[in-house]
């Protein structure tokens, strides 16, 4: 069976549109429009990522057209003013590029995107050579996994190991990505562990429990007791 796509390399886009550092402003705009991309890796040499040029890097050209901001505003927005006069990708790009490796987890990539406020990350190897691009949309692909696929993985990899002795009493159902574990377990202290493991399965939206503990063992009173 296919297990959770835990790594960036499992979901990244491998066919990537990029530009060289000498690409002109107009070439960058035309490339973005042609490929419907909001950002492009900037490459040097045979494919090493040295920066990223985005729509935000291009906008100052239009924003400051004919404008004459006061001195305080000029100092505060010096970087934008420099980009307003830039002509090539090497001058426009944000550098160094915020990148990620193919063996990074999806959670790690999501944290980098959130922390750096970017929508996509170039994926590079140990030498910084471009391997692909991962976007927010790529990270959300895991939620397209079917309920049946999720249930099968949880039964085999979590219930089958964590509750190996009593797994026949524990049922796994999934509806719209929400997992429900129901039945009887021999050790209720394992429920928090199971919850953490199930939530870690890529594509799981939430997990609920309808579980009871082991059936108490009834012993007959000793003959002649309390007589």
C-alpha positions, 0 to 999 in steps of 0.5 A: 500500500502507499503510505503518507507522502511525508517529504517535499520530494513526494509532492513538489513540482519537478518541471520548473520555470526559472530565469538567469540573473541577466534576464531583463525586467520585461522578460521576467514579466513575460515569463510570469504571464506565460507560465502563470507564475507569481515568482521565479527562481533565479539561477547562476551557472548550470542551475544553482539557485541564487535568489527568487524574483517575485511579483512583489519585487517587480511592483516598485517599478510601477509604484514609484513611476513619476512619484517624488516621495519625501526624504523620510519615505525615501529612507524608509523604503530604500530597498523598494526604491532601488528595485524601482530602478532595477533592470535585471533579475540579478538586481530585482531578486530577493537574495539569498533565496529561501529554499528547502531540500527534497527530504524535508518534511511537509510540516517543515516546509509549511513552517518555513513558508509561514515564517518567511511569508512566501507562497512557494519554495525552490527545492535544492540539493546539497550544492544548491542546484534546483530540483523543483518547486513546492508551493502551498497548493502542493502541501495541500495535495495530501488532503486529496487522499481518499478516506479508504486510503487513510483508513487502510494506512491507520489500520496497518501502521497504527492500530496493527502495531499499537493495539496488536493484541486487541486490534480486532476490537478496535474499528477505524472509520474515516469520513471526509478526512475525519478519523473515528476509532471505536471499540474496546482496547486493553490499555486506555493509556495508549489512546493519547499516543494513538491520537498523536500518531493518527493526526500525524498521518498526512491527509487526516483532518481530525480524529475522534474516539468512541473507545472503552477499556477492557471488560472487567473480569468477574470472579465468583465469590469463594464458596462458604464466604460470608456465611 
